[in-house]
């Protein structure tokens, strides 16, 4: 449907999770997701839904797969005709962090709080005791 008119404006057709929708040229993928009724773009490690937050690519909460390219920022990508977008929220029970680690919870306390200060008493030649 390349260059079709949508309400008198030029539009493109994109496919979001196997559902095609028509959007105006210049629409971001994040806006197209909202137009398609998607409430989230992915699922966090804790199972919480995530969606676009900052709208400028800083938070990276809007990561989706666009035309097979994973972790693309929906808020920074314009829609083009024939584009395929996958939010990967269906059937996904967690997300991989940017470092590839899925769980970074520290289950053991590795901080040693033992005081190792040497407090040796010494007596000098005048009979005074000092602690160092």
Secondary structure as GFF3:
##gff-version 3
##sequence-region A 1 132
A	DSSP	beta_strand	4	6	.	.	.	ID=ss1
A	DSSP	beta_strand	9	16	.	.	.	ID=ss2
A	DSSP	beta_strand	19	24	.	.	.	ID=ss3
A	DSSP	alpha_helix	29	35	.	.	.	ID=ss4
A	DSSP	beta_strand	42	43	.	.	.	ID=ss5
A	DSSP	beta_strand	49	50	.	.	.	ID=ss6
A	DSSP	beta_strand	63	66	.	.	.	ID=ss7
A	DSSP	beta_strand	69	73	.	.	.	ID=ss8
A	DSSP	three_ten_helix	74	76	.	.	.	ID=ss9
A	DSSP	beta_strand	84	86	.	.	.	ID=ss10
A	DSSP	beta_strand	121	123	.	.	.	ID=ss11
A	DSSP	beta_strand	129	131	.	.	.	ID=ss12
###
